[in-house]
Amino acid sequence: MTSAAAAVAAEYDLTILVRNGAGAALHARLEVRDALGNPIPPSDPSIPFYTAYSGHSYFYTKGSAVVRVPEGDVRIIASHGPEYTAIDQVTNVTGDTAVFLDLPQIFDLRRTRWHSGDTHVHIAHGGEGDVFTIEPADLTAMSRAEDVAVTCALSNGLHFTGDIDPARVPDHALYFGMEYRSALFGHMGLIGLQSLINQGCCIFPGSPFPLNREIAASAHDQGALVVMSHPVTMDPDRFLEDSPDWPGSGFARELPVLAVGSEMDAYDIFSYSNTSQDMSREIWFDLLNLGYRIPLSVGTDASVNRWFDPPMGGYRVYVQIEGARFKFDKWLIGLRSGLSFATNGPLPVLFSLDGIEVGGTLSVPEETRVLSGTLHIKTRDPVDYADIIVNGDNLRRIHLGPGTEYTEDFTITLRAGDTWAVARVVGPQGHVSSIGPISEAITSPIWFDRTGTEVRGRDQSVDMFVGWVEDLELLVSLREDGGDPEAKSAVLAELARVRQLLDPRQARGDDILPHVRLFDRAADSHPAPLIRTRDFGRRVELAVTGLGSARIEIVDVRGRVAARFAQRPLPATFTWDATASGVYFARVTDSAGRSSVQRIIRLP
């Protein structure tokens, strides 16, 4: 008879030794799985073991690790960032075993002054999943394992000194900054602060001030960099869902205001907290079409103290610095100047048009002109194509065959109103250690100086952001004033000013009628020109934004007045208790006596 002890599967010590191809120990990220795919933690319980929602179950090593594994096939995955070989191998274990893994460097971007970074990492975020105590030296070791040169830990006071942390090592800078969190206006990474700033505001339903631009201006007074963190934490169609809960509390509702005021130095095009990297990219394109020179950035929002978070640096921003010697302040200058690209693997190390590279400005006559370009890509994993995108439109697709390095020369023909260009590289999902459903990289823009031309795509982008600010005005108007009505009025006045600056009709001094929209608060519906309301007691709220004041009439299809509301300062909401089903129109009249019928309301 087989004893119970004999039925237990045999286990052995698997020692993993990671080397850099030249025999030296290499910090690395490791995943170990049994034959059924189950993740196996390191034998040392003091080493943090992550089982992330990205599907990665990993831990870090400084060059050697011991894992207790069952007899049989064991899968080992090892990585050290996109410039190094990554390994995915199966080892058959029949006894205590030592495995040597060589991860040689295949690209050295530091030699061409490119240094990677993650502008948004947390060392002690708190809340659910907070199980690890991480010290600065631990975070530096993680940065080395991911080959991230600049790690910005936004810890809001913890370990903050206003300078590079002493735990840094050569070519790896660790800086503790802060994440300013406004639950209404969005979150910002403040990097390079000399002293901390007030930590946040606007928890629902509290007072809607101050605006983020005031905080950004204070950070700039210290010489700090302001990064728009995870700007798209939810679908923008949910803009009016004003609540204290994540993800709505992290959405960048003040984005166009910061752009107009030149208070945003960079924009996180990739972040684990973005609900869609594609959506984030398209909104960035709209900002560029407004003429604002906002470089890209990457802040993963990885919390290294939480067991379920993906690894820091899975997405990263590469910045080209001036001079051969790596320095943190030079890196910040390069990030602010747009000498950058963002990636989860591919490395577009050169994108130029007529000899001008990313971050630069090319003087182009107003007439249509053919430009000669060069794109140089290094990549560990396969990529399919590269797009040259100009003012949001793809003007050239370059198909890429098998290989790890490409230099492609091409031409594009600019159109009237084209003012910027970026290169985007796309491929299938990369090595199993990579983050994201596809391999992708995108550069910051090359700018075109075309003074006197109307920016291509501007009108559509203006319309989108004008509506964006109108929605924000509505949310502010519905918030409490916290006993300071003057501060709330000042915020509303600033939003109205920004809306006028965004709208070219208002910039020309054209008369603009107030804007009326249906606001179905009970049904949590986004305002729309035509909406079938849910049954919520026939109570309808109309949100009106604009300048001055307005009065509202509700009329049916025959022109009969169903409700009439007195003049009120804008923005304002008008509540109508409807008594009958049917189709209704909202007629808005401003203080000058001008009126228009703008919206349809269909009551079931």
N, C-alpha and C positions, 0 to 999 in steps of 0.2 A: 504494500500500500504506500502511495506517495504521501510523505509527510506534508503538513501545512507549510513548514519552513522551506521545504524543497520546491513547493509550488510558487514561491515568491520569485519573480524575475531577478536575475543577477544584475547588480549595478557596479559600475566602475568609475574611477576618477578619469575624466578627460581633461588633460592640460592643454590649453590653447596658447600658443606663442605667436605673436604677431610681429612681423619684421617689415622693414621699409624697402626691401629689395637689395639693400647693401649690408644686411645683417644687423642693423640697429633696431632696438625695440621701438614700436610705433603705437601711440595711442590710437584706439579704434572703437567703433561701435560693433557689437556682436549680437547675433541671434543664434540660439541653439534649439533645435526641435528633434523630437523622437520620430520613429518611423511612422507614427500616426499623425504627425504634424503638431503635436502638443508642445508648447514652449517650455523650456527648462531654464530655471534661474541659476545664477552662479552659486557655488557652494558657500561662499562667504555671505552670510545674511546681512552684513553691513553695507553691501554693495546695492544701490538702488536697482530694482528690476521693474521695467515698465511694460505694461500690456496695453498698448495704445489703441484708441478708437480708429487710428489709421490702418490697423491691421498688423503693425509692427510690435513684436515682443522682444525687447532689447535691453542690454546693459552695456556699460563702458569698461574698457580695460586700458591700463597704462602700458600694455605690452604682453601681459600674461594673465591668464585666468584659469580657474579650476571649476569644472562643472561635473556634478554627479549624474551620470547618464545610465539608462538601461542598456543591457546587452543588445547588440544589433546595429542597424543603420542609424546614424545620427547626422542630421543636416546642420551645417555651419554656414552662417552668412556673416561676412565681415566687410566693413567699408570705412573709408577715411575721406569722404567728400569727393566731389566730381573730378578732381585733378589726379586721383589715384585709382589704380586697379581695384575692383571690388570682387569679392569671392562668394560663390554659392556652391558648396561641395558637400558630398555625402561621404562620411567615414564609417566604416564598419568597426564597431568596438566589441572586442572579445575579452578584454582585460584592461587594466590600467594603461592608458594610452596618452602619448604626447603628439600633438599635431603642430607643425610649423606652417604658418600662413604668410606668404610673401605678398605685400601690397606695394609694388613699386610705383613711384610717381611717373605718370605718363605725360603730364603737362605741368609747367611751372609758370603760373601767371605772375608770380611776384617778380620774376625777371623782367617783365614788361610793365611793372608797377601797378598791376591789378591786385587788389586785396579785398577779400570777401567779408561780409558782415551780416549780422542779424540785429535790427534796431529795436526789437521788442521781445525780451525774454523776462520771465519772472522766476525769482529764486525762492520766493515764499508767498505764493498767491493766496493761500488759505481756501476755505470752503471744501466742497466735496473732493475727494481724491487726495487731500493733503496728508501724505503719510511719510514723506522723506524730509530730513533736515539736511539742507544743502549749504555748505559754506563757500565763500568766494574761491578758495583753492579748488574745491570740487567743480565749480562752474568753469574755472579756467581749464581744468583737465577735460571736461566735456567739450569745450571749445576747441582744444587741441585735437581731440578724437574726431571731431567733425571738420577739422581744418578751417575753422571760422576765425578770421583775423581780428574782427571787432565784434564784441558781444556787449550789447547795451541792456543791462538788467534794470528794468523800470520798477524799483522797489519802494518808491515813495517814502524814503527816509532810512530804511534799513541799509546799512553799510555805506550810506551816502557821505562823501567827503568833498564833492565838487571837483574831483580830479580822478585820474586813472587809479584803479584799485591796486594796492601793493601786491595782490595775488597775480598780477599780469606776468607774462613771460615774454621773451623776445618774439616778435612777430604775432603776438596774441594780446590785444588790449582788452581789458575788462573795465567797463565804466558803469557806475550806478547812477541812474537818473530817476525820472519819475514819469508816470502816466497820469496826466490830468484827465479826470473822468467827469464829464458833465452828462447827467442822465437824460438830458434833452438835446443838447447840441453836439454830442459825440465825444470821442476820446482822442487825445493827442499825446504823442511821445515827445518829451522835452529832454534833449540830449545836449550836454555841455553846460548845464546849469552850474553856477557858483554857489547858489543858495536855493533852498526849496521854496515852492510857491504853494499857496492855498490848494488843497487837494481835490476839490471837485464841488459840484453844486447840482441843484435842480432835480432832486429826487421827487418823482411824482407823488402828490399833486402840488409840490412846493413852488416857490417863486421862480420865475424863468430868467434869472440873471445871476452873474454876469454872462455876457457872450464870451465864447471861447477866444474871440479875437483880442479881448482885453488881456487874457492870460497869455496869449501868444506874444503880444506886444511886450509884456513884462519879461517873458523869457528872452526875447530878442534884445532887450535892454541889457541882459547879462551876457550877450554874445552867444546864446544857445541856439540850437537847431530845433525847429518845430516840424514834426512828422505827423501827417494825418493817419492815425492808427486804424487798422481794419475798417475801412470806410463803409463797407457794404455787409454789415452783419446780418441783414435780412433783406428780403425782396423790397425794393423801393415802393411797390404798390401798397405796402403795409405802413407807409410813412406816418399816417395819422393814428396809429396804434400807440398812443402815449401811455406808457406804463413803467413801473419801476423795474420790470424784469428784463433780463438778458433774453434775446439779443437786441430787442428794440432799444434798450438804454444805451447801446454802444454804437448805434447807427450815426453816420456823419451828417446830421441834419444841417449843420452850419457850413458845410463844404463850400457853397458858392460865396458865402460871406467872407470866409477866410481868403478865398481866391481873389475877390475884388479888392480886399484890403492888403494884399501881398503879405499876409501873415502866415502862409504855409510854405515851408521850404521843400517839402517832399511828400509824396503820396504813396502809401503802402499798396502797391498793385497786387502783391501776393501776401496772403496771411491765412493761417489756419482758421481764423475767425471770420473771414469773408465767406458769405454764403455761396458765392460764385466768383471764381477768378475771372471768368469771361465778363461778367457784369461789371466787376471792378475795373477791368480794362476799358470797357466801352464808356463808362462814366469819366475815366481819365481822359479819353479821347475828346469827350465833350468839353472838358476843362481846357484842353489845348486849343480847341476850336474857338474858344472865347478870347484867345490871344494871351493867356496866362502861361508863363514859362515855368511850369511846375515839374521838376524831375521826379522819376520814380524812386521808390525805396521798397524794402521788404522788412516787415516785422512779423515773425511767425506767431507771436503771442504764446509761445510754448512756456508752460510752467513746469520747471524741472523738479519741483517738489511733489507733483501729482502723478500718481501711478499710471493714469490713463492718457497722458499727453504724448503726442508725437515728438520726435526729437527736434531740438533747436537746430536751426540751420538747414532744415530740409528744403525750404526755399531760402534763398540768400540774395543779397545785392552785392555785386562787385563794383568797386570804385577805383578809378585810376588816380593815383596821387602824383603830385609834382616832386621830382627828385627820387633818387634811388633809396633813400632811407625811409623806412616806414615810421610814421608818426600819426597818432590819433587825431590831432588837430588838422593835419593835412587831409586825412580821410574825410573829416567832416566838411572841409572846404570843397573837396571833390564831389561829395554827395550833394551839397547845396548847388554846385555848378552844373550838375547833370552829366558828369563824366562817369556814367554808370550803366550797368545792365542788370536785370533780375533773372533768376533762373532756378530750376530744380535739377539741372544737369547740363544741358548744352551751354557752350561758352562762346558767344559771338564777340570775340576779342577785338574785332575791327569792323566798323561800319562807317563808310565815308561816302560823300557825294562831292564831286569836283575837289577832292582833297581835304574837305572839312569833315571832321569826325564828330561823334556824339558830344553834345554840350556846346558845340560851336555854331556860329551863324554864318550862313552863306549869302552873299549879296547877289540877288537875282533880279534882272530887269523885269518890268511888269508884263512884258509880252511872254508868251509861251516859250519854254526853253528846255532843251534836252540836256540832262545831267548824266555824267558818267559816274558809276558807283563801284565800290568794292566791298565785299562781305567776306570776312575770314572767320571760320567757325572751327572750334576744337570740340570734340565730343567723345566721351567714353562709350556712350550707348547710341544706337542707331537713331538718326533723324530722317524725316521724310522730305521736308521742304522748308523754305524760308520765304516769308512775305515781306515786301517793301510797302509799308502802309503810309499813305500821304493824306493828311487831313481826314483820317478815319477810313479811307478807301484803299483797297488793295490794288496798287498799280502794277505790281510785278510779282509773280510767283516763280521761285527758283527751285526746281526739283533736284533733290540731292540723292546720289546713289550710295552704295555701301562705302564705308570708310570711317575714319576718325578725325579727319582734318580736311577742310574744304576752303579753297579760295575762289570766289566767284566774282567775275566782272560782269557788269550789266549796265543798261541805260534805262532811264525813266523820262517821260515827257511831262513836265509840270503843266498844270492848268492855271488859268487866272484864279487868284485867291488862295492857292496852295501856300501854306506858311510853315509846315513842319513835316518831318518824316521820321519813322522809326522802322527798325527791322525786327521781325518776330520769327523765331525758329521753332518748329513743331515736329514731334516724332511720336512713336508709340510709347507705351509705358516703359520706363527705363529698368535698370537693374532692380531686383526685388528689394534692395535696401532703399530705393528712391521713394520720394513722397509724390503723391499726385497721380491722377488717372492717365496722364500723358506726360511726355517730356516737353518742356517748353522754356523758352527764354525770350526776353524782349528788351530792347535798348531804350535808354532815354532819347529824346528827340535831337535831330539836327534841325536848326531853325533857318527859315528863309526870310531875309529882309526884303520885303516887297511893299514898302511904304506907299500908301495911297490906294491899295487894292482892298476890296471887300473880302474878308476871310471866308474861304469855302467852308460850308457847313455851319457857319456861325448862326444863321437864323434858327435852324432846328435846335441847336444847342442852347441858344438864348431862350427859346420857348420852353424847353425842358427845365432850365434852371429858374426862370421866372415863376413857373408853376411850383417848383421846389420851394422857393422863398415864400410864395403865397401860402403854401401849406404850413410852413414854419410860423408865419404870422398868425395863422389860425390857432395853432397849438399854443403859442405864447398868449394870445388873447383869452384862451380858455383856462389858463393857469391862474392860480392865486397870486396876489401881489406881495405876500409876506409882510404886509404892513408898510410897504414902500411903493406906493403907486407911481411915484415919479420915476423910479428905476425901471419899472415895467414899461412905462410910457417911453422912456429913452430907448429901450430895446426895440419896441415896436417902431419908433421913429427911425432907428438905424436900419432895420429890416426894410422899411419902405424906401429909404435912401438907396440901399443896395439894389432893390428891385428896379428903381429908376435908372441906376447906372447900368444894369444888365440889359434893359430893354432899350434898343436904339430909338424907338419912337419917343420914349420919355427923354432920352438924351437930346433929341432934336427939339424938345419942348412941345411935342404934339399933345393934344388933349387925350387923356386916357379915361375911359369910363370905368367905374368900379366893376369888379368881377364877382359874380355870384355863383355859388356851387351848392349842391346838395350835400349835407353832412349828416349821414345816417349813423348817429353815435351808437344807438342801441344795437344795430345790426353789425357794427364794426365794419362797415363798407367804405371803400375808398370813394371820394366824390367822383362823379362821372356825369357826362352830359345827359345820359339816359340811364335810369336805374329803376328797377322794380323793387320797391321797398318791401321789407318784411313786415309782418303784423306786429307793431309795437305800440298799439293804442292810437294809431293815426297821428302820432306826433312827428312832425317834420321840422328839421333844423336846416336853415340856409346860412351858409357862411359867406360873408361879403368882405372882400379885401379891396384896397385901393387907397386913394388919397381923399382927404376931407371927410365928408359925411354922405350918407345915402338913406333913402327910404325905399321900402319894398312893397309891391303889390303882387298878390297871387291871383292870376286870372285863368279861367278855363278856356276851352277851345272856342267858345263863342264870344270871348272877350269880357265875360262877366267877372266882376271882382269877387273873389272868394275870401280874401283877407287883405288887410291894409295895415302897415306898420309905420310908425312915425320916424322922422329923421334921427339917425344915430351916428356918432363918430365912428370912423373905420379904423381897424377891422372890427367886425361885429357879427354876432349870430342872431338870427331872427327865428323864433319858434312859432310854428303854426299847428294848431290842433285841428286837423282836417275832419270834415263831417261827412264827406261823400267820396266814393270812388270816382276815378276819371283821370283825364290827362290835364295837367295844369302847367302854366308858364309862370316864370318869375320875372317880373318887370322891375328893374332897378333904376332909380332916378337919383342923380347926384345933386350936390348943393347948388350947382349952376342951372338946374332945371333940365338937364339932358337926360333922356331915358332910353333904354333898350331892353328888348326881351331876349334873354340869354339862355335860359335853361328849361328843359322839359322835366316834369315830375309825373310819373305814372303811379297812381295809387290803386292797388287791387281792390 
